[in-house]
Amino acid sequence: MDTSSLERAKCPEELGIPSQAVIDFLDDVKKSNIELHSFMLLRHGKIAAEGWWKPFKESVPHTMYSFSKSVSSTAIGFAISEGLISLDTKVYSLFPEKAPKIQTKYAKELTIEHLLTMTSGKLMNPMADTEKMDWIKNFLYAPFSRKPGTKFFYTNENSYMLCAIVNKVTGMSVIDYLTPRLFEPLGIDIPFWETDPNGVEAGGWGLQLKTEDQAKFIQCYANGGKWNGKQIIPEQWVKTATIKQVENAPGKPDNCVGYGYQFWRCAGAKGYRCDGLFGQFAIVMEDYDACFVTNAGNPMEQDVLDVIWRHFPSCFSDDALPENEEKAKELKERLAELEIPLLEKGARNFATENMLESKTIRLATSPFASLLAPPAFFMLSKKPGRLNNIKFHFEDDYCTFSWDEQKSPRNTIKVGLDGKYRYSQITLGCLKLDTASMGKWNGDGSFELWIRPLQMTQMRKMIFKFSSTGIVDVKSWEEQELKDLAVFWLGFVGLSVKEKLKRITHRVVKAALPVVDPNMLGRLIDDD
């Protein structure tokens, strides 16, 4: 067996899991309208079941959002075990050249442990222009809203500072530091991680991992930091990072049972998890020697956890179960057929297609107009945007779609017109992305375009309406519209959501939508 890969069980029953339970889980996902991109169920260190919803693929990494925080925490664990820092190390003392000369009263109290537990007390501006600032200085100059250590407040910049500290005390990027200590021992290809302008990893977001990479990472934690019998992650760090260190925010059940060092405790089953926006999870069920991993594009993360808890771990048996060949075969077939709903094929509009062949769509564009959906766009430090100069070219069963964005080369993708995806590769800002795209002509003469960057969570949908005067109306909206944006921003600033606040937030987001996810007007111009 390849020791860099996780071992696959012949069937779930081998690990005390009924195949029917996994089938029921898949049915529940579909019935509940949960958008999963992949999952892996592990028990006793082996994979019991795994699946990818087409067009997502096991070979393509997926953005982790705040799952990244658990990896940042792990880097700190290594640095502590090597004597480079301690939990009590004062943060400001590590960056005297960037700290304000006159420090506020809490500056000398802020420790690495406060960063790890989200109790720094720092009040950050989520709208700050990350492209034009020194991220470390921005954190050190930010005001304190309260004494460090007094209250949990979820802040991405705390996690960024963990990476900045590792960079400072090792002289290495976090990726380079972790490669021989974590990635290579676990057989994880060196991943992409977004950085600040000085090359320091974002810490709280921006890491990309494949589903099996997530599974290896969490299985190593479940093993007490061991992999193939060798201690990889320091054992003491595994113990302390994953237990409850502080009370966390009230709200959804799995968000209010305690927080460790960038790991969340779970309510649905005794254990802990790495937790990324839209459902990027890696869960340890401590009493069952089991792990569950997901990638998803679901705006309500608790819904993803709830569908897991409805089926696991209640179905687990202490012993292996008799093999059920019929159910194992049914499960295998179901896993092979997983697919996110497609855009159905439409009739061709050859007159408009022929007209577009010699034209370019010139837009009155916005800095926020991008082929990236808003949650991905606004998290980037090196933002593309100002989408413009769109051109279509139509073939028998597909078309090409070309466009410009700032800080990016001109991109061209294939778009299936036959109800099937076409696959392409693009570059937007600092991101190299694989895309799956399809389109169709609607009955009103508009063209509907779906572009799904496979490394991202959200799909971009656009509708082009062409007038007889050469004006083009481009309607663009986030796949889950207001819910995605509301959850994104609320999670970003760490607010506890009550019903009244939800209503207010949705009204604010609705008002902001034309700015952050703008519709666009353009004109058809003749190609030179």
N, C-alpha and C positions, 0 to 999 in steps of 0.2 A: 504494500500500500504506500502511496505517496504521502510521506509524513507531513508535507506542507498543506495537505487537504484534509478536511474533516471526513471521517468515515461515514458512509451511508449504510443504514440498516436495510435489510432485504425488504422489510415491510414494517409499518408502525407497530404491529402486534409484537414484533421481536423486542420492542422497548416498552411493552405494557400499555400501548395506546391503540384503541380500536380504529381501524381504517374508517369506520362509519363516523366516528367523532370528527375526523378531519373533513370528510364529505359534508357533514352537518355545518361545520365551520364555514366552508366555502359557500354553501347555500345561504347561510346567515349573512355573509359579506354581501352577496348579491341582493338579497331581500332588503337589507338595511341600507342599500345604496352607498356602501363604503367603497371608496376608491383606493384599493390596494394596488401597489405596483409589484411587490414581491413579498414572500414570507419564508421563514425557515423555522421548523419546530425541531428542537434537539432534546434528547434525553440520554443520560448516562454517557454524554460526550459524543453521541452519534446523531446524525440527521435522520429523523423519523419521516419527515415530509418536507417538501420544498416546492415552490412554484413562482412563476413570473407571469404577470398579465401582459400579453402582447399589447403594444410593441416593445415593452421593457424586456431587457435581456440580462442573463446572469453575467455576461462578460463586460457590461457597461457599468461603471461606477455611478453612484447616485449622491446628490448633495445631502449632507447630514444635518444642516442647520445646527440646532443646539446639542445634538448628539456629539458634536465636536468638543463640547465642554468637557465631557468625560475623558477624552483623549488628552486635552490640555492638563487636566487634573493628573493623569497618569504620568505625564512628563514631569510635573512637580514632584510626584512620588519618587521617581528615579533620582531627581536632583537632591531630595532630602536624604535618600538612602546612601547617596555618595558623599554626604557631608557638605554639600555646596551651600545649602540654605536650611532653615528649619521653619516650622509652622509659626514660630514667634518672630521670625525675621521681619524687621520694620520695612515697609514698602518704600517710604520716602528716602530711607538711608541708602537704597540701592541706586537711586537716580539723582544725586545731589546736583548734577549739572543741568537737570531739567526742572527741578522743583522750584517753586517760588521762593524768593529770598526771605519774604516775611510769610511764615506758614501759619495756617489757622490752628486753633487749639487742639483739633483732633488729629492733625497730620502725623504727629509723633507716635500716636497710638495705633495707627493702621498697620495690620500685620498680613502676612500671606494667608493665614487661616481665615481672616475676615473676607478676603477675596474668594476663597474656596467655598465658604458657606453663604455667599451672597449677603453678607452683613457689613459691607464696607461703609454704608451710610452715605455713599457718594450720590449726588444728584446730577445725572448726566443729561445732555441735550440730544435726544434721538434724531433730531433734524440737522445736526452739525454736518458741515461739508467735509467728509472724510478724505476727499481727494486733495485738499489744500491745507491740511493741518498736521501737526506732530501729534500722533495719537497718545503717546506717553505724556507729553506735556499737557494735552487736553484733559487727561484724567487727573493729573496731579494738581492742576489749577481749578478743577471743578469744585464747587462748594460741597460741604457736608450738610446733609439734611438732618442728621442725627449722629450720635456717638457710635463709632464702630463697635460691632458686636451686639447691638441692642435689638435689631429687627431685620428679618429677612426681606430683601427687596431685589427682585430678579433684574440684573443689569449685565448686559453683554460685555461692557467694558471691564468688569471684574475678571472675566475669563481671558480677555485680551491681555490684561496685565500679567496673568500667569505665564503666558507665552513670552511676553516682554522680559519677565524675570528670568525665565530659562535661557533666553537669548543673552541676557546680560551676564549671568554667572557662568555660562558655558562657552560663550563666544561663538555659538553655533545657532543655526535656525532650529526650530523644534523638529521639523522633518528630519534634518540631518542628525539631530541628537537621538531621535527615536528610532531611526532606521536600524542600527545594529542592536539596539536594546529591545525593540518591540516588533517592528515590521518584518525584519528578516527572520527572526526566530519563529514568527507565526506564519511565515510564507505569504505575507501581504506585499504586493507590489507597491513601490514608493508612490504614495498618493499625491494628488493635487490638493493644496490648501491655499486659499486666498490670503494675501498678506497686506500689511499697511504699506505706505510708500517707501519705507525703509527695509522691507523684506521680512518683517516680523509677522508671524501667522496671526490671523484674526482672532483665534482662540475660541470665541463663542459661536462661530459659524464658519462656513466656507470650506470645510473638509469634504472630500468626496471619497466614498468607499463602496466597494461591491458588497452585495448581500452576504456573501460568504466571509468577507473581511469583517463585517460587523459580528457575524456569528463566532468567528475565531476570537475576536477581541473579548466578547462577553463570556465565551466558554472558558477562556483563560482566567477571567475573574471568578467564574463559578468554581474553577478548580483551585482557588486560593492563590492564583498567580502562576500556576504551573502549566507547562505545555510539553507533552511527550515526556513527562517525568522530570523535567528540568524547571527550576524556579526562574520565571521570566520577569513578572511584575513582583516587586517586593511584597512578601506575604503580609507584613504589618500594614502596608499601605492599602492592600485589598480589604483588610478587616476594618480599618478606620474610615476609609473613603466611602464605604457603602452602607455604614450604619447611620442612624439618625443622629445628626450633629446639632440641628436647629429645628425649631418649628418653622413651617413654611406657610405660604399664603392660603387663606381659606378659599373655597370654591369647589371645583370638581373633586370627586372622591379621591382620585389618585394624585391630586396636587396638594393634599393637606395632611399627609401622614408622616411628614418629616423629610428633611433634605440632608444629604451627607456632604462630601467634598465633590460637588458637581455631579452627583448621582441623586436620583429621586427614589424615595421609598414608595412601595406599591400598596394599594388598599385591596385590590382584587385577589391577590395571593401574596403571602408573606415573601418578601423579596425586594428587589431594587431594579432600577432601569436607567439606561441612557435614554434621553428624551429629546427628540428634535421636532421642530415645527411641522405640522401636517401629518405626523405619524411616522417619524423615523425612530423606531424603537429597537432596543435590545434589552430583554427582560430576563432576569434570573428568578426562578421560583425555587427558593432555598430549600423547602421541605420535600421537593420532588426530584431534585437533581435534573432540572429541566430548564431550558432557555427558549425564548421565543423572539424572533427577529422580524421586523417589518420595514418596508419602504412604502410610502403612501403619499397621496395628494389630497388628503381629507382635511377640511378646515377645522372640524371639531375633533380634536385629538382624543378626547375621552370616549367618543363613539368607537374609535378603533380599539381602545383598551377594553371597552365593555363587550365588544363582540368576541374578543379573546377570552375574557373571563367567563362568558356564558358557556364555553365549551372546555376550557382548560383552567386549572388542572383537575377538575372534578372527574374526568374520565380516566385518569391515570390509574393503573394497577401496579402494585408492588412487584409483581412477577410478570414474566413474559406471558402473552396470551396465545391461544392456539391460532395458527395462521388461517386466515379467511381468504382463500384464493379469489373468490368471486368479488368480495369487497375490495381487496387489494387491486384487482384488475380495474374495477370501476374507478377507484381513486386515481390510479395511474392515468386513465383516460381523461378524467376530469382535470387533472393537473396539466395535461398536454393541451387542453382546449381553452385554458384561461385567456381571456381577452377583454380589454376595455371596450365598451361600445364604440362602433365605428360610425362614421358619417356615411349615410347611404348614398348610393350612386344616383346621379341626376342626369337628365337629358342634356346633351351638348347645345351650346349657343354659338354656332359657328359664325354668325354675322358679327357678334361682338368680339369673338376670338380673332377673326381676321382683321378687324379694326384695330385691335390692341397690338398687333404684330409690329407695327412701325411707330409705336408711341411709347413715351415714358410718362409715368405719373409723377408730377412735381408737386410736392406737398407744402402747405404752410405749416411747417412742422413744429414740434414741441421738444424741449430737452428731455422730457419724460417718455417720448414716443419710442418704443423699442419692440423688438420681437420677443424680448424677455417679459414675462408677466411681472406685475409690480412687486410681489414679495421678493423675487430674485433680484430684480433691478435695484430696488432701494437698499438691499443689503450689500451690494457691491461697492468696493472702495474705488474701483476704476470703472466708472459707468459708461456704457455706450449711450444710445439714445439719438435723438434727432433723425429718426428714420425718414428716408427720402429716396427719390429717384427710383421708383419701383417700375419693374418691367416684367411682363408676362410673355412667354413663348409656349405655344400649344403644339403638342404631338398627338399621336393616336389615342393613347390611354393615360397620358400624364401631361403636365405642363412644367415649365421651369419658372421660378419666381426669384427675381434678383432685386437687391436693395442695398442702400448705403446706411451705415451708422457711424457716428464719430468714434474715434479710437479703434476702428475696426477696418479690415479690408472689405472690399465689396464681396458680398456673399450671394451665392446662387444655390438653390435647392430644387430637388424634384418633388412634384406634388401629384399624388395618384388621383386620377379622375374616374377610376373604375371601382371605387369602394375599397381600395387597398392602399396601404401606406407605401410611400417611397422613402428611401433612406438617403441621407446626405450628411455632410460634415460642414460645420460653420465655425467662425471665430467671432465672438462678440466681446469687446473689451479684453479682459484677461482670460476669458473662458473659451476653451475649445469644446464644442458640443456636437453630439450626434443627434440628428433630428429624424423624426418620422412624421410625414406630412401627407395630407389629402385635401381634396377640395371638390366642390360641385357647383353647378349653376342652379340657382333657385328659380321658381316659377315667375317671380317678379323681375327677372333679368339680372339680379345681383349674383355676385360670385362669393361663395363662402369658403374660407380658407382655415384649416386647422394645422397648426405647427406645434409639435410636441418635442421640445428638447429633452432627450432621454436622461440626461444627468440632472435635470431639474424636476420639481414637483408639479408645476402647473403648465397647462397647455395654453397657447395663445390662439384665440379665435378672432378672425377679422371678416367683415362683410364689406365688399366693394360694390357701390351703386354708381352706375354710369349714366349721365344725363346726355341728352342730344346736343347740349351746348358745350360738351367737353369737360364739365365739372364732375369730379369724382368725390363721392362721400364715402369715407372709410370709417366704419363703425368698429371700434375695438373695445373688447371688454375682457376682464379677468374671468377665468373659467368658472369660479365659484362666486364671482362678483363681490357683493358687499360683505358676505360672511368671511371670506378669505382675508380681505383687507382689515376688517374689524378685529378678527382674531390675531392677525399679524401685528397690528399696532398695539393692541392691548397686551399681548405677550411680550412685545418689545419693551414696553415701559413698566411691565410688572404689575398691572392693575388687577385687583380682584373684581370680578364681573358680577354685579347683581342685575336684576331685571330692569330697573330704571336706568342704570348705567348702560346696559345693552341698548336700550331704545335710543338713548342720547347718542351713543357711539355710532349707531347705524345712521342716524340723521347726519352726524358730522361726516361720516365716511361718504354718504350719498352726495353731500355737498362738495366733498373734496374729489370725488371720482372723476369729474371732467378734467381736473388738473393732473392727478396722478396716473390716470389711465385714459388719456384723451381720445375722443373721436377727432378725425382729421378731415380737412377739406383740401382738395388738390385739383390740378388741371392736367388734362392730357396735352402733351406737347410732342411735336414731331421729332423723331430722332434725326440727328445730323447725318 
